[in-house]
Amino acid sequence: MGHRLFRFSPPAWLNSPNTRTAGVYVSGGLFSIGFFVLLNAAIFSHAKYRGECKVTFVDWIPAICSSLGMLVINSIEKSRLSADSYSYSGTGVAWKARVVLFLGFALMAGGLAGSVTILVLKYIRPGVPFPPLGFGISDVVSNVLVMLSSVVLWVSQNLENEYSYNLTL
């Protein structure tokens, strides 16, 4: 039995399979809303505006980085972070998992920083009206929703359940 961080144990409903399933669905909803916001801004910008107020591929790069970071983060199991075992891939499994997890968070942080940079450099300027400013804001909102989606998915997938069985070959 491992040591607990807090004195009180979590409620029983938190470790139920229904909570895990709901977390996965909420995560998928956040992810799809995030990309819908960015896709909506891109379609609207190409339909209404000409010149530098359009959403271009540069505006999509932060969302792509955040999505790749989400994939990397959610490919790491929580058990790999704390226990070094020799049965998976040699020595230093926890260290390797922590490095990969750091790279995933770095990708997501880079995506958020990139979207804020694009907002400031491209859309917050004198003479840029609100609808194009909304394109930059939608880029930031999209990246924040992808980050929240990643957190919800990682937490919901890594909830501990004392009655779950791990089958290995």
C-alpha positions in Angstrom: 0.0 0.0 0.0 1.5 3.3 -1.0 1.6 6.5 1.1 -1.2 9.0 0.6 -0.5 12.6 -0.1 -3.6 13.8 1.8 -5.1 12.6 5.0 -8.5 12.0 3.6 -9.2 9.5 0.9 -11.1 10.5 -2.2 -14.8 9.8 -2.5 -15.9 6.4 -3.8 -17.6 7.8 -6.9 -14.3 9.3 -8.1 -12.9 5.9 -8.7 -15.9 4.4 -10.5 -15.7 3.3 -14.1 -18.6 5.7 -14.9 -16.4 8.6 -13.7 -13.6 7.5 -16.0 -15.9 7.2 -18.9 -17.4 10.6 -18.2 -13.9 12.1 -18.0 -13.0 10.6 -21.4 -16.1 12.1 -22.9 -15.6 15.5 -21.4 -12.0 15.5 -22.6 -13.1 14.6 -26.1 -15.8 17.4 -26.0 -13.2 20.0 -24.9 -10.8 18.9 -27.6 -13.5 19.0 -30.3 -14.8 22.4 -29.1 -11.2 23.7 -29.2 -10.7 22.7 -32.8 -14.2 23.9 -33.8 -13.4 27.4 -32.4 -10.2 27.5 -34.5 -11.8 26.0 -37.6 -14.8 28.4 -37.3 -12.4 31.4 -37.2 -10.5 30.1 -40.2 -13.6 29.6 -42.3 -15.0 33.0 -41.3 -11.7 34.8 -42.0 -11.5 33.4 -45.5 -15.1 34.2 -46.3 -15.0 37.8 -45.1 -11.5 39.2 -45.1 -8.6 39.7 -47.5 -4.9 40.3 -46.8 -3.1 39.8 -43.5 -6.3 39.5 -41.4 -6.9 35.9 -42.6 -6.2 32.9 -40.5 -3.2 31.2 -42.2 -1.1 28.1 -41.5 0.9 30.0 -39.0 -2.2 30.3 -36.8 -2.6 26.5 -36.9 0.9 25.7 -35.8 0.3 26.3 -32.0 -2.8 24.1 -32.1 -0.8 21.4 -33.8 1.9 21.6 -31.2 -0.7 21.4 -28.4 -2.3 18.4 -30.0 1.0 16.6 -30.3 1.8 17.5 -26.7 -1.6 16.0 -25.7 -0.8 12.8 -27.6 2.6 12.5 -25.9 1.3 13.2 -22.4 -1.5 10.8 -22.6 0.8 8.0 -23.9 2.5 7.9 -20.5 0.9 5.8 -17.7 1.0 7.2 -14.2 2.5 4.0 -12.8 5.6 4.5 -15.1 6.4 7.8 -13.4 6.9 6.5 -9.9 8.2 3.0 -10.0 11.4 1.8 -11.7 11.0 -1.8 -12.9 13.2 -3.8 -15.1 10.4 -5.7 -16.8 9.4 -3.0 -19.4 12.4 -1.6 -21.2 15.5 -2.0 -19.1 16.6 0.4 -16.4 15.5 3.9 -15.7 11.9 3.6 -16.8 10.7 6.3 -14.5 13.4 8.7 -15.6 12.5 8.1 -19.3 8.8 8.5 -18.7 9.4 11.8 -16.8 11.5 13.1 -19.7 8.8 12.2 -22.3 6.1 13.7 -20.0 8.2 16.9 -19.8 8.5 17.0 -23.6 4.7 16.7 -23.9 4.2 19.6 -21.5 6.8 21.6 -23.3 5.0 21.1 -26.6 1.7 22.2 -25.0 3.3 25.2 -23.3 5.0 26.1 -26.6 1.6 25.9 -28.4 0.0 28.2 -25.9 2.9 30.6 -25.9 2.9 30.5 -29.7 -0.8 31.3 -29.9 -0.4 34.3 -27.5 2.6 35.5 -29.6 0.5 35.3 -32.8 -2.3 37.2 -31.0 0.0 40.0 -30.0 2.1 40.3 -33.1 -0.6 39.7 -35.8 -3.9 40.8 -34.3 -3.3 43.4 -31.5 -2.2 46.3 -33.6 -3.7 49.8 -34.2 -6.3 49.7 -36.9 -7.3 46.0 -36.6 -11.0 45.8 -35.9 -12.7 43.3 -33.6 -13.6 40.4 -35.9 -9.9 39.8 -36.9 -8.9 40.3 -33.3 -11.3 37.5 -32.5 -9.3 35.2 -34.8 -6.3 35.6 -32.5 -8.4 35.2 -29.4 -9.9 32.0 -30.9 -6.4 30.6 -31.4 -5.6 31.2 -27.7 -9.0 29.7 -26.6 -8.4 26.7 -28.8 -5.0 26.0 -27.2 -6.4 26.4 -23.7 -9.2 24.0 -24.4 -6.8 21.4 -25.9 -4.6 21.8 -22.7 -7.7 21.3 -20.5 -8.7 18.3 -22.5 -5.3 16.8 -22.0 -5.4 17.3 -18.2 -8.9 15.9 -18.0 -8.0 12.8 -20.1 -4.8 12.1 -18.2 -6.5 12.4 -14.8 -9.5 10.3 -15.8 -7.4 7.6 -17.4 -5.0 7.4 -14.4 -7.6 7.2 -11.6 -6.6 4.5 -9.1 -9.0 1.7 -8.6 -8.1 -1.0 -6.0 -10.4 -3.5 -7.8 -9.0 -3.1 -11.3 -6.8 -5.8 -12.7 -3.8 -5.3 -14.8 -3.2 -8.2 -17.3 0.2 -8.6 -18.8 1.4 -11.2 -21.3 
